[in-house]
Amino acid sequence: MADIPGSAISDTPPSAAAAPRLPARGCVLTDFVSLALVVLALALFSLQPLRVYRCGPQGASDPRLAQCVIADRWLGIVPLRERRLAGIAEAVYGAHVERSQTRGTESAPSGAPHEVLTTVEELTLLDARAEPLWSASASHTAGVSLQAIAADVESLLAGGNATPWVRWYVAWPPWLLGCLFALLGASHLSARAGLLLLARGLAPRSFERVLYWGPTLFVLALFAVVWGIALFGGGPPRWLAALVAPS
């Protein structure tokens, strides 16, 4: 029987023809870069965790002293490490300015140095013999300042506030970079994984948009929660303090 003119016969079933194509091998480099961005973001979050101070009076043993639990939280949620301090008799606060120079930018002549000033805060907790129990320094913080923490500890020691409190802070530049790196890397990797699932028939076509946008929206929502936690560090509500720094 002769073929009908203008018609074409295909042995490919419609479902296979409509299936998304697998990403080209040239995308392997993009996948590697995306994975490297995610790993770098996780490293930044680990090197600069949320630092939590939970302090209160020493108790009946010596009400003139204070005690603190200082903990690090990965992304403000996952416990990393903590240290318990007892017998705090004084909180010493200090600050200094560090100067650094960079080369000229578009708004400055080429080669002209540009001075950058960074204020570095320092906090030292001393015992009754003026021996240091804890020392920390920070700059570019979001949440609470070390000066405010020192003032709250001194208020405990002076008897002006006998109620235990929770404060926290984080260095925001590493967190901002970490969020950008994680978002870029996770967006590409999630889209790649979604295409692979669709191409192999492991997910229905109706889930295409969910697989493409779902992980990205989840990462955005997670970072919104994390930044919300960080910004409440100066005076968190009781329920949030109990969540971040359980007693």
Order of alpha helices (4+ residues) and beta strands (2+ residues): alpha-alpha-beta-beta-beta-beta-beta-beta-beta-alpha-beta-alpha-alpha-alpha
